[in-house]
Amino acid sequence: RLEQLDSTLHINSYNVHRLFLTAVHLGIKYTEDVGYAAHFIAKVGGLSSSREVNALERQMLMLLKFELYIDPQVFLFLKA
């Protein structure tokens, strides 16, 4: 979804873990009542600081235009 929204974004072995970690963190925040602190996410994900986690989160939300909901039909299509 991100690559479709921003053609300048290139996923590679250097940034895929940051993208995955950010997506999981946002997914947890979106679906759960209680989330994890940014410093914990940074420690678990091997990132330099909670500031980096927060910056990645903001960037991903802006790229997604804050649209975190995925229609079930779209999910099934992408899953296949």
Backbone as a ProteinNet text record, in pm:
[ID]
protein_1_A
[PRIMARY]
RLEQLDSTLHINSYNVHRLFLTAVHLGIKYTEDVGYAAHFIAKVGGLSSSREVNALERQMLMLLKFELYIDPQVFLFLKA
[TERTIARY]
80.6	0	85.1	191.7	276.7	345.9	396.5	465.3	369.2	242.4	142.8	113.8	119.7	90.7	208.3	329.7	449.1	550.3	563.1	651.8	799.6	831.4	971.4	1015.3	920.9	952.6	997.8	1116.6	1170.4	1201.1	1130.3	1150.2	1268.7	1362.5	1481.5	1522.9	1631.6	1676.1	1720.3	1744.2	1786.8	1669.4	1551.1	1439.7	1317.9	1320.1	1201.7	1167.6	1266.9	1235.8	1173.3	1216.1	1154.9	1010	985.3	848.6	758.9	810.2	732.3	702.7	804.1	786.5	685.2	695.2	602.5	460.3	444.2	311.3	249.9	328.8	277.9	240.1	325.6	296.7	167.3	150.3	26.6	-94.4	-76.5	-185.4	-229.6	-133.1	-166.4	-240.9	-191.5	-258.3	-400.3	-417.8	-548.2	-649.2	-603.9	-698.4	-708.3	-610.3	-607.9	-633.3	-686.9	-710.7	-582.6	-490.5	-364.2	-250.3	-164.1	-51.2	79.6	188	321.6	386.4	467	537.8	642.2	668.4	762.9	903.3	943.5	1078.4	1088.1	979.7	978.7	986.2	909	911.3	1051.7	1113.7	1250.1	1347.5	1335.7	1426.8	1406.9	1282.2	1252.4	1294.1	1271.6	1300.9	1442.7	1524.3	1662.7	1680.7	1587.3	1598.4	1671.9	1718.9	1804.8	1732	1606	1535.5	1385.2	1313.7	1168.7	1134.5	1224.1	1201.9	1196.2	1282.2	1281.1	1149.9	1102.4	974.5	862.4	859.4	755.3	763.1	883.2	899.9	852	888.6	843.7	692.2	635.3	490.6	421.1	471.2	413.2	424.2	541.5	562.3	467.4	451.8	363.7	218.5	177.6	40.5	15.3	111.6	95.2	88.3	174.5	170.1	36.1	-17.9	-146.5	-265.7	-235	-338.2	-429.1	-368.6	-435.3	-548.8	-546.8	-648.4	-593.1	-615.3	-562.6	-659.4	-785.9	-885.5	-864.2	-868.7	-859.4	-988.3	-1056.9	-1180.3	-1152.6	-1237.6	-1214.4	-1194.9	-1266.3	-1252.1	-1114.2	-1065	-931.6	-826.6	-846.3	-753.2	-746.3	-861.2	-862.9	-797.5	-819.4	-757.2	-604	-555.4	-411.4	-347.3	-423.5	-373.4	-348.4	-427.7	-418.5	-294.9
-119.3	0	126.1	124.8	244	273.2	169.9	191.7	244.1	207.6	258.3	405.5	446	584.8	679.2	626.2	709.2	634.6	676.5	607	626.1	723.3	743.8	650.4	582.4	489.4	356.7	315.9	188.4	101.2	-8.9	-100	-190.4	-195.9	-278.8	-340	-410.6	-479.3	-382.9	-257.2	-159	-91.9	-90.8	-21.4	-110.3	-233.5	-318.1	-343.4	-358.9	-384	-260.7	-141.6	-19.6	-6.4	-36.5	-31.1	-133.2	-255	-360	-323.4	-279.3	-241.5	-127.6	-29	84.1	39.5	-46.5	-96.1	-176.6	-261.8	-340.8	-249.2	-151.5	-57.8	19.5	69.2	141	47.5	-75.3	-172.9	-201.9	-214.8	-238.1	-117.3	1.6	122.6	135.2	93.4	105.7	5.6	-113.6	-218.7	-245.7	-207.1	-239.6	-115.5	-137.8	-27.5	19.1	-73	-40.7	-73.5	23.8	3.6	-2.1	-0.3	-3.2	133	169.7	298	295.3	411.9	422.7	377.5	403.1	361.2	209.1	141	-5.7	-58.6	1.1	-39.4	-18.3	93.2	121.1	15.1	-20.6	-119.8	-256.9	-298.8	-428.6	-432.2	-322.2	-317	-279.7	-249.4	-214.5	-76.5	12.7	149.2	236.2	350	433.5	499.4	538.1	609.9	610	654.1	667.3	778.8	874.8	981.8	924.4	827.5	764.3	688.9	619.9	548.6	647.7	757.8	858.5	920.4	946.2	1004.5	906.7	779.4	678.6	664.8	669.9	660.8	777.8	898.7	1016.7	1006	964.2	954.2	851.9	736.6	634.1	681.3	745.8	797.5	900.9	986.2	1086.7	1020.9	921.3	850.4	781	726.2	655.8	751.1	879.5	982.8	949.3	891	852.8	751.7	683.7	582.7	443.9	400.3	272	156.3	188	83.1	21.1	-111.5	-183.2	-262.3	-238.7	-309.5	-460.1	-542.6	-687.8	-744.7	-693.8	-744.5	-710.2	-592.1	-551.7	-639.6	-664.1	-749.6	-889.2	-947.7	-1081.4	-1082.5	-976.5	-966.7	-960	-876.4	-860.2	-983.3	-1053.4	-1173.7	-1286.7	-1291.2	-1400.8	-1392.8
0	0	0	78.2	85.3	-45.9	-111.3	-239.3	-344.9	-336.5	-430.7	-404.5	-277.1	-241.4	-264.9	-257.4	-274.1	-359.8	-483.9	-577.5	-543.2	-457.5	-419.9	-307.4	-246.3	-138.2	-197.9	-160.2	-207.4	-87.2	-75.6	35.8	4.2	98.7	80.3	213.8	214.4	335.9	445.5	412	511.1	583.9	523.2	587.3	614.7	569.7	583.1	729.3	816.3	956.9	1022.4	980.5	1034.5	987.8	862.1	810.1	879.8	895.2	960.5	1105.4	1178.2	1317.9	1332.3	1244.8	1248.5	1217	1117.3	1081.4	1194.6	1258.9	1371.3	1486.7	1516.1	1625.1	1599	1476.7	1443.3	1447.9	1402.1	1406.2	1548	1638.2	1779.1	1835.6	1806.8	1855.7	1800.1	1676	1610.2	1666.7	1700.4	1738.4	1887.9	1963.5	2106.3	2191.1	2309.8	2402.7	2470.2	2489.3	2555	2459	2436.6	2345.3	2421.3	2346.9	2406.4	2388.9	2486	2479.9	2368.6	2312.3	2201	2241	2364.5	2405.5	2411	2446.1	2447	2304	2213.3	2072.2	2014.8	2049.9	2001.4	2051.6	2177.5	2235.4	2170.5	2156.1	2095.8	1948.7	1878.2	1735.2	1699.8	1799.3	1772	1711.9	1738.3	1686.6	1787.1	1740.9	1824.1	1940.8	1921	2027.5	2002.8	2104.3	2090.1	1990.7	1975.7	1876.8	1735.6	1707.8	1575.9	1554.4	1658.1	1649.1	1620.6	1694.1	1674.5	1535.1	1486.4	1352.8	1245.7	1259.3	1162.8	1164.6	1283	1297.1	1225.8	1249.1	1182.8	1031.4	983.3	838.4	775.9	842.3	786.7	788.7	896.1	902.6	793.3	767.3	662.3	525.1	501	372.6	351.7	459.4	451.5	463.2	477.4	495	613.2	716.3	840.4	818.4	706.1	674.4	707.9	831	875.7	850.1	830.9	807.7	669.5	664.5	538.2	520.6	411	381.3	374.3	432.5	431	291.4	192.5	55.8	-0.1	29.3	-14.4	54.3	183.3	257.3	195.9	167	107.7	-29.6	-106.3	-239	-227.4	-135.4	-117.2	-55.8	26	91.7	-7.6	-114.1	-211.5	-298.7
[MASK]
++++++++++++++++++++++++++++++++++++++++++++++++++++++++++++++++++++++++++++++++

